[in-house]
Amino acid sequence: MVITGTVGLVRRFERTRVLVRGFLAACPVCGGRGLFYRPSRFGWLHIRTACPGCGLIFERTHGHWIGAVAVNTVLTTSAIFAALVASFVAAWPDPTVAEVLVPSMTISLVAPLVLAPTSRTLWTAMVVLVLPPDLST
Protein backbone atom coordinates (compact mmCIF):
# COMPACT_ATOMS: atom_id res chain seq x y z
CA MET A 1 0.00 0.00 0.00
CA VAL A 2 1.36 3.39 -1.01
CA ILE A 3 0.48 6.34 1.19
CA THR A 4 -0.09 9.51 -0.83
CA GLY A 5 -1.96 12.79 -0.59
CA THR A 6 -2.54 15.66 1.81
CA VAL A 7 -5.44 17.06 3.79
CA GLY A 8 -5.99 19.80 1.21
CA LEU A 9 -6.92 17.26 -1.44
CA VAL A 10 -9.88 15.96 0.58
CA ARG A 11 -13.05 18.02 0.18
CA ARG A 12 -14.78 19.38 3.27
CA PHE A 13 -17.83 17.11 2.93
CA GLU A 14 -15.58 14.09 2.61
CA ARG A 15 -13.59 15.11 5.71
CA THR A 16 -16.78 15.31 7.74
CA ARG A 17 -17.99 11.98 6.40
CA VAL A 18 -14.67 10.28 7.19
CA LEU A 19 -14.68 11.62 10.77
CA VAL A 20 -18.33 10.64 11.35
CA ARG A 21 -17.60 7.13 10.09
CA GLY A 22 -14.66 6.92 12.47
CA PHE A 23 -16.76 8.18 15.38
CA LEU A 24 -19.38 5.50 14.64
CA ALA A 25 -16.71 2.73 14.74
CA ALA A 26 -16.99 2.10 11.00
CA CYS A 27 -14.28 2.01 8.35
CA PRO A 28 -13.39 5.64 7.56
CA VAL A 29 -12.88 4.87 3.86
CA CYS A 30 -15.89 2.72 2.91
CA GLY A 31 -18.14 2.94 6.00
CA GLY A 32 -18.07 -0.84 6.40
CA ARG A 33 -18.96 -2.42 9.73
CA GLY A 34 -17.70 -5.61 11.36
CA LEU A 35 -14.22 -4.28 12.07
CA PHE A 36 -13.97 -5.81 15.53
CA TYR A 37 -13.92 -9.48 16.49
CA ARG A 38 -17.11 -10.46 18.30
CA PRO A 39 -16.79 -14.12 19.38
CA SER A 40 -14.85 -13.57 22.60
CA ARG A 41 -15.97 -11.82 25.74
CA PHE A 42 -13.68 -8.87 25.03
CA GLY A 43 -13.98 -9.04 21.23
CA TRP A 44 -14.79 -5.37 20.82
CA LEU A 45 -11.21 -4.57 21.89
CA HIS A 46 -9.59 -6.50 19.01
CA ILE A 47 -9.72 -4.84 15.59
CA ARG A 48 -9.19 -6.77 12.38
CA THR A 49 -5.96 -6.29 10.43
CA ALA A 50 -7.78 -4.85 7.41
CA CYS A 51 -11.30 -3.71 6.54
CA PRO A 52 -13.36 -6.59 5.12
CA GLY A 53 -15.02 -4.17 2.67
CA CYS A 54 -12.23 -2.09 1.13
CA GLY A 55 -9.03 -3.69 2.42
CA LEU A 56 -7.80 -0.63 4.33
CA ILE A 57 -4.97 -1.75 6.63
CA PHE A 58 -5.61 -0.27 10.06
CA GLU A 59 -2.17 -0.51 11.68
CA ARG A 60 -0.16 1.28 9.02
CA THR A 61 3.03 1.77 11.05
CA HIS A 62 4.57 0.42 14.23
CA GLY A 63 3.06 2.30 17.18
CA HIS A 64 0.00 3.37 15.19
CA TRP A 65 -2.38 2.85 18.13
CA ILE A 66 -0.61 5.35 20.42
CA GLY A 67 -2.76 8.03 18.82
CA ALA A 68 -5.88 5.98 19.59
CA VAL A 69 -4.82 5.91 23.24
CA ALA A 70 -4.61 9.70 23.17
CA VAL A 71 -8.06 9.97 21.56
CA ASN A 72 -9.47 7.58 24.19
CA THR A 73 -7.89 9.68 26.94
CA VAL A 74 -9.44 12.89 25.58
CA LEU A 75 -12.89 11.30 25.16
CA THR A 76 -12.76 9.75 28.65
CA THR A 77 -11.60 12.99 30.25
CA SER A 78 -14.44 14.85 28.54
CA ALA A 79 -16.95 12.29 29.80
CA ILE A 80 -15.58 12.54 33.36
CA PHE A 81 -15.74 16.33 33.27
CA ALA A 82 -19.32 16.23 31.95
CA ALA A 83 -20.27 13.79 34.73
CA LEU A 84 -18.67 16.02 37.36
CA VAL A 85 -20.57 19.07 36.15
CA ALA A 86 -23.88 17.19 35.75
CA SER A 87 -23.68 15.54 39.17
CA PHE A 88 -22.70 18.83 40.80
CA VAL A 89 -25.64 20.62 39.17
CA ALA A 90 -28.05 17.78 40.01
CA ALA A 91 -26.99 17.81 43.68
CA TRP A 92 -27.19 21.59 44.01
CA PRO A 93 -27.60 23.46 46.45
CA ASP A 94 -25.97 21.07 48.93
CA PRO A 95 -23.76 18.59 47.03
CA THR A 96 -21.91 15.93 49.00
CA VAL A 97 -18.61 14.43 47.98
CA ALA A 98 -20.19 11.04 47.28
CA GLU A 99 -22.92 12.51 45.05
CA VAL A 100 -20.31 14.19 42.89
CA LEU A 101 -17.52 11.62 42.85
CA VAL A 102 -19.40 8.30 42.52
CA PRO A 103 -20.77 9.02 39.02
CA SER A 104 -17.41 10.41 37.90
CA MET A 105 -15.48 7.43 39.26
CA THR A 106 -17.91 5.03 37.59
CA ILE A 107 -17.46 6.77 34.26
CA SER A 108 -13.68 6.83 34.69
CA LEU A 109 -13.71 3.02 35.00
CA VAL A 110 -16.26 2.22 32.27
CA ALA A 111 -15.61 4.86 29.59
CA PRO A 112 -12.13 3.74 28.46
CA LEU A 113 -13.42 0.23 27.71
CA VAL A 114 -16.62 1.39 26.04
CA LEU A 115 -14.82 4.03 23.95
CA ALA A 116 -11.96 1.76 22.81
CA PRO A 117 -13.51 0.85 19.42
CA THR A 118 -14.54 4.44 18.75
CA SER A 119 -11.12 5.79 19.62
CA ARG A 120 -9.39 3.30 17.31
CA THR A 121 -11.57 4.03 14.28
CA LEU A 122 -11.61 7.77 14.98
CA TRP A 123 -7.81 7.80 15.12
CA THR A 124 -7.66 5.80 11.90
CA ALA A 125 -10.02 8.36 10.32
CA MET A 126 -7.69 11.19 11.35
CA VAL A 127 -4.71 9.34 9.87
CA VAL A 128 -6.66 8.68 6.64
CA LEU A 129 -7.37 12.42 6.36
CA VAL A 130 -3.72 13.33 6.73
CA LEU A 131 -2.27 10.40 4.75
CA PRO A 132 -4.96 9.01 2.43
CA PRO A 133 -4.24 5.42 1.37
CA ASP A 134 -3.92 4.32 -2.22
CA LEU A 135 -6.26 1.31 -2.26
CA SER A 136 -5.56 0.47 -5.89
CA THR A 137 -2.32 -1.36 -5.07
TORDOMI-246906 format. One record per residue (C-alpha): residue number from 0; residue in one letter; x, y, z. Coordinates in steps of 0.05 Angstrom, whole numbers, padded with zeros to 5 digits. Layout:
BEGIN
SITE   i aa      X      Y      Z
SITE NUM  A      X      Y      Z
...
//
This chain:
BEGIN
SITE   i aa      X      Y      Z
SITE   0  M  00000  00000  00000
SITE   1  V  00027  00068 -00020
SITE   2  I  00010  00127  00024
SITE   3  T -00002  00190 -00017
SITE   4  G -00039  00256 -00012
SITE   5  T -00051  00313  00036
SITE   6  V -00109  00341  00076
SITE   7  G -00120  00396  00024
SITE   8  L -00138  00345 -00029
SITE   9  V -00198  00319  00012
SITE  10  R -00261  00360  00004
SITE  11  R -00296  00388  00065
SITE  12  F -00357  00342  00059
SITE  13  E -00312  00282  00052
SITE  14  R -00272  00302  00114
SITE  15  T -00336  00306  00155
SITE  16  R -00360  00240  00128
SITE  17  V -00293  00206  00144
SITE  18  L -00294  00232  00215
SITE  19  V -00367  00213  00227
SITE  20  R -00352  00143  00202
SITE  21  G -00293  00138  00249
SITE  22  F -00335  00164  00308
SITE  23  L -00388  00110  00293
SITE  24  A -00334  00055  00295
SITE  25  A -00340  00042  00220
SITE  26  C -00286  00040  00167
SITE  27  P -00268  00113  00151
SITE  28  V -00258  00097  00077
SITE  29  C -00318  00054  00058
SITE  30  G -00363  00059  00120
SITE  31  G -00361 -00017  00128
SITE  32  R -00379 -00048  00195
SITE  33  G -00354 -00112  00227
SITE  34  L -00284 -00086  00241
SITE  35  F -00279 -00116  00311
SITE  36  Y -00278 -00190  00330
SITE  37  R -00342 -00209  00366
SITE  38  P -00336 -00282  00388
SITE  39  S -00297 -00271  00452
SITE  40  R -00319 -00236  00515
SITE  41  F -00274 -00177  00501
SITE  42  G -00280 -00181  00425
SITE  43  W -00296 -00107  00416
SITE  44  L -00224 -00091  00438
SITE  45  H -00192 -00130  00380
SITE  46  I -00194 -00097  00312
SITE  47  R -00184 -00135  00248
SITE  48  T -00119 -00126  00209
SITE  49  A -00156 -00097  00148
SITE  50  C -00226 -00074  00131
SITE  51  P -00267 -00132  00102
SITE  52  G -00300 -00083  00053
SITE  53  C -00245 -00042  00023
SITE  54  G -00181 -00074  00048
SITE  55  L -00156 -00013  00087
SITE  56  I -00099 -00035  00133
SITE  57  F -00112 -00005  00201
SITE  58  E -00043 -00010  00234
SITE  59  R -00003  00026  00180
SITE  60  T  00061  00035  00221
SITE  61  H  00091  00008  00285
SITE  62  G  00061  00046  00344
SITE  63  H  00000  00067  00304
SITE  64  W -00048  00057  00363
SITE  65  I -00012  00107  00408
SITE  66  G -00055  00161  00376
SITE  67  A -00118  00120  00392
SITE  68  V -00096  00118  00465
SITE  69  A -00092  00194  00463
SITE  70  V -00161  00199  00431
SITE  71  N -00189  00152  00484
SITE  72  T -00158  00194  00539
SITE  73  V -00189  00258  00512
SITE  74  L -00258  00226  00503
SITE  75  T -00255  00195  00573
SITE  76  T -00232  00260  00605
SITE  77  S -00289  00297  00571
SITE  78  A -00339  00246  00596
SITE  79  I -00312  00251  00667
SITE  80  F -00315  00327  00665
SITE  81  A -00386  00325  00639
SITE  82  A -00405  00276  00695
SITE  83  L -00373  00320  00747
SITE  84  V -00411  00381  00723
SITE  85  A -00478  00344  00715
SITE  86  S -00474  00311  00783
SITE  87  F -00454  00377  00816
SITE  88  V -00513  00412  00783
SITE  89  A -00561  00356  00800
SITE  90  A -00540  00356  00874
SITE  91  W -00544  00432  00880
SITE  92  P -00552  00469  00929
SITE  93  D -00519  00421  00979
SITE  94  P -00475  00372  00941
SITE  95  T -00438  00319  00980
SITE  96  V -00372  00289  00960
SITE  97  A -00404  00221  00946
SITE  98  E -00458  00250  00901
SITE  99  V -00406  00284  00858
SITE 100  L -00350  00232  00857
SITE 101  V -00388  00166  00850
SITE 102  P -00415  00180  00780
SITE 103  S -00348  00208  00758
SITE 104  M -00310  00149  00785
SITE 105  T -00358  00101  00752
SITE 106  I -00349  00135  00685
SITE 107  S -00274  00137  00694
SITE 108  L -00274  00060  00700
SITE 109  V -00325  00044  00645
SITE 110  A -00312  00097  00592
SITE 111  P -00243  00075  00569
SITE 112  L -00268  00005  00554
SITE 113  V -00332  00028  00521
SITE 114  L -00296  00081  00479
SITE 115  A -00239  00035  00456
SITE 116  P -00270  00017  00388
SITE 117  T -00291  00089  00375
SITE 118  S -00222  00116  00392
SITE 119  R -00188  00066  00346
SITE 120  T -00231  00081  00286
SITE 121  L -00232  00155  00300
SITE 122  W -00156  00156  00302
SITE 123  T -00153  00116  00238
SITE 124  A -00200  00167  00206
SITE 125  M -00154  00224  00227
SITE 126  V -00094  00187  00197
SITE 127  V -00133  00174  00133
SITE 128  L -00147  00248  00127
SITE 129  V -00074  00267  00135
SITE 130  L -00045  00208  00095
SITE 131  P -00099  00180  00049
SITE 132  P -00085  00108  00027
SITE 133  D -00078  00086 -00044
SITE 134  L -00125  00026 -00045
SITE 135  S -00111  00009 -00118
SITE 136  T -00046 -00027 -00101
//
